[in-house]
Amino acid sequence: MLAKKCGAVKEGHFLLTSGLHSGVYVEKFHLLEYPEILSEFVEALLPKLEGPFDRVVGPALGGMIVAYEVASQLGIPASYAEKGPDEEFVIRRGHGVSKGERVLVVDDVMTTGGSVRKTIAAVRERGGEIARVGVLVDRAADPPRDFSYVSALRYILPAYKPEECPLCAKDLPLLRLGGSS
């Protein structure tokens, strides 16, 4: 598998951005640091997307990189959503979404859908229409029910609430390597 080949899959006891714990972690920046690997993931995702789209938007930071690669391959503009002062996402810095634009929302790794959900809200706040959602790696054991999406790779890994985590019960050290939601 490409994700393992590039060293993106790690084993241990990890705290995810969602607050859940997992014994396997997908280090998304290993997927994103090599353009040829990112390009392969995007090429696997594109046939599953149904356009047309006017713009691609991804959440900062990893989703932003994915958005620019997808936009490059589709030949359309890209924007990104970032955290605002209230922790909700906003689209600013001249990377606007125009009213009525058909927007493709993308992200790198999805566990709970939190970043995608906030990006969708930011796009709608600017008047954009959500045409489709796509993620490179779907690791959602309990997929979001409030939006539909497609993925290049579905890699379901157990994720636990801290109070139910078998790794905590074994007193394994808890590591936080980055974020994925």
ROKOLMAR-100230 format. One record per residue (C-alpha): x, y, z. Coordinates in steps of 0.1 Angstrom, whole numbers, plus 5000, padded with zeros to 4 digits. Layout:
// residues N
{pt {X, Y, Z}}
...
END
This chain:
// residues 181
{pt {5000, 5000, 5000}}
{pt {5013, 5035, 4990}}
{pt {5006, 5049, 5025}}
{pt {5028, 5023, 5042}}
{pt {5054, 5025, 5015}}
{pt {5061, 5062, 5022}}
{pt {5062, 5057, 5059}}
{pt {5029, 5074, 5066}}
{pt {5014, 5045, 5087}}
{pt {5027, 5043, 5123}}
{pt {5018, 5019, 5151}}
{pt {5017, 5028, 5188}}
{pt {4992, 5046, 5211}}
{pt {4981, 5080, 5196}}
{pt {4959, 5109, 5206}}
{pt {4940, 5121, 5175}}
{pt {4928, 5157, 5170}}
{pt {4893, 5144, 5175}}
{pt {4902, 5134, 5211}}
{pt {4899, 5097, 5203}}
{pt {4928, 5073, 5208}}
{pt {4941, 5048, 5182}}
{pt {4968, 5021, 5179}}
{pt {4976, 5032, 5143}}
{pt {4983, 5067, 5130}}
{pt {4984, 5079, 5095}}
{pt {5010, 5107, 5093}}
{pt {4994, 5127, 5066}}
{pt {5024, 5149, 5060}}
{pt {5043, 5119, 5048}}
{pt {5016, 5116, 5021}}
{pt {5019, 5153, 5013}}
{pt {5057, 5159, 5013}}
{pt {5064, 5140, 4981}}
{pt {5045, 5155, 4951}}
{pt {5045, 5122, 4932}}
{pt {5028, 5104, 4961}}
{pt {5002, 5132, 4965}}
{pt {4996, 5132, 4928}}
{pt {4990, 5094, 4928}}
{pt {4964, 5097, 4956}}
{pt {4947, 5126, 4938}}
{pt {4946, 5106, 4906}}
{pt {4929, 5078, 4925}}
{pt {4903, 5102, 4939}}
{pt {4895, 5122, 4907}}
{pt {4875, 5094, 4889}}
{pt {4852, 5092, 4920}}
{pt {4843, 5129, 4918}}
{pt {4814, 5141, 4898}}
{pt {4818, 5176, 4885}}
{pt {4816, 5201, 4873}}
{pt {4833, 5223, 4899}}
{pt {4842, 5259, 4899}}
{pt {4866, 5258, 4928}}
{pt {4883, 5234, 4953}}
{pt {4885, 5243, 4990}}
{pt {4904, 5224, 5017}}
{pt {4910, 5230, 5054}}
{pt {4945, 5244, 5064}}
{pt {4970, 5229, 5066}}
{pt {4970, 5194, 5050}}
{pt {4937, 5199, 5032}}
{pt {4950, 5231, 5017}}
{pt {4979, 5212, 5000}}
{pt {4954, 5186, 4987}}
{pt {4931, 5214, 4974}}
{pt {4959, 5229, 4954}}
{pt {4969, 5196, 4938}}
{pt {4933, 5187, 4930}}
{pt {4927, 5222, 4915}}
{pt {4959, 5219, 4895}}
{pt {4948, 5186, 4880}}
{pt {4913, 5199, 4873}}
{pt {4925, 5233, 4860}}
{pt {4903, 5254, 4884}}
{pt {4911, 5278, 4913}}
{pt {4918, 5266, 4949}}
{pt {4912, 5282, 4982}}
{pt {4915, 5272, 5018}}
{pt {4896, 5275, 5051}}
{pt {4915, 5283, 5083}}
{pt {4906, 5286, 5120}}
{pt {4891, 5319, 5129}}
{pt {4891, 5335, 5164}}
{pt {4862, 5314, 5176}}
{pt {4877, 5280, 5163}}
{pt {4853, 5279, 5134}}
{pt {4868, 5280, 5099}}
{pt {4868, 5310, 5077}}
{pt {4879, 5317, 5041}}
{pt {4899, 5349, 5039}}
{pt {4932, 5364, 5026}}
{pt {4918, 5370, 4991}}
{pt {4910, 5333, 4985}}
{pt {4874, 5339, 4982}}
{pt {4845, 5317, 4973}}
{pt {4819, 5335, 4952}}
{pt {4782, 5332, 4957}}
{pt {4768, 5303, 4937}}
{pt {4802, 5287, 4930}}
{pt {4801, 5249, 4928}}
{pt {4827, 5239, 4953}}
{pt {4846, 5206, 4958}}
{pt {4857, 5203, 4994}}
{pt {4888, 5181, 4999}}
{pt {4909, 5169, 5029}}
{pt {4938, 5146, 5035}}
{pt {4929, 5122, 5063}}
{pt {4894, 5120, 5078}}
{pt {4885, 5104, 5111}}
{pt {4854, 5122, 5124}}
{pt {4848, 5147, 5096}}
{pt {4853, 5177, 5119}}
{pt {4876, 5197, 5096}}
{pt {4855, 5189, 5066}}
{pt {4823, 5199, 5084}}
{pt {4839, 5233, 5094}}
{pt {4851, 5238, 5058}}
{pt {4816, 5231, 5044}}
{pt {4802, 5258, 5069}}
{pt {4829, 5283, 5058}}
{pt {4821, 5277, 5021}}
{pt {4783, 5281, 5027}}
{pt {4790, 5313, 5048}}
{pt {4806, 5328, 5016}}
{pt {4776, 5317, 4994}}
{pt {4793, 5287, 4978}}
{pt {4774, 5255, 4970}}
{pt {4789, 5222, 4981}}
{pt {4790, 5201, 4949}}
{pt {4811, 5172, 4964}}
{pt {4834, 5162, 4992}}
{pt {4865, 5140, 4987}}
{pt {4892, 5128, 5010}}
{pt {4925, 5111, 5003}}
{pt {4923, 5087, 5033}}
{pt {4891, 5078, 5050}}
{pt {4897, 5063, 5084}}
{pt {4862, 5070, 5098}}
{pt {4850, 5039, 5116}}
{pt {4817, 5057, 5121}}
{pt {4813, 5078, 5089}}
{pt {4797, 5112, 5091}}
{pt {4760, 5112, 5084}}
{pt {4755, 5149, 5077}}
{pt {4775, 5149, 5044}}
{pt {4784, 5124, 5017}}
{pt {4819, 5119, 5004}}
{pt {4842, 5097, 4984}}
{pt {4878, 5087, 4992}}
{pt {4909, 5075, 4974}}
{pt {4916, 5050, 5001}}
{pt {4893, 5037, 5029}}
{pt {4915, 5025, 5057}}
{pt {4893, 5018, 5087}}
{pt {4913, 5017, 5120}}
{pt {4898, 5014, 5154}}
{pt {4896, 5046, 5174}}
{pt {4885, 5047, 5210}}
{pt {4871, 5071, 5235}}
{pt {4898, 5076, 5262}}
{pt {4877, 5059, 5288}}
{pt {4872, 5029, 5266}}
{pt {4908, 5027, 5252}}
{pt {4924, 4992, 5256}}
{pt {4958, 5008, 5250}}
{pt {4953, 5031, 5280}}
{pt {4943, 5000, 5300}}
{pt {4977, 4986, 5292}}
{pt {4994, 5018, 5303}}
{pt {5010, 5024, 5269}}
{pt {5024, 5059, 5265}}
{pt {5000, 5082, 5247}}
{pt {5016, 5102, 5218}}
{pt {5003, 5131, 5198}}
{pt {5021, 5134, 5165}}
{pt {4999, 5158, 5146}}
{pt {4963, 5161, 5137}}
{pt {4936, 5144, 5117}}
{pt {4899, 5148, 5120}}
END
